[in-house]
């Protein structure tokens, strides 16, 4: 994870596993971002973990989740919104 000049936190998702997700949850809670940008498949893996483990992220600053590169189906969009 790296903090860039634009105050963006880059969190690679290649080979995402449970430990990475737990670490990312801590970072996301600490920085309470306004925007999260990611591949739909990575966001679904992340949100599935959150829902499965009944984790409540209190992200008061979050205004938008932007998906990139891949198509986002309505069912996956609903799952991301639910988490």
Buried (B, 14 or more C-beta within 10 A) or exposed (E): EEEEEEEEBEBEBEEBEEEBBEEBBEEBEEBEBEEBEBBBBBBBBBBBBBEEEEBEEEBEEBEEBEBEEBEBEEEBBEBBEEB
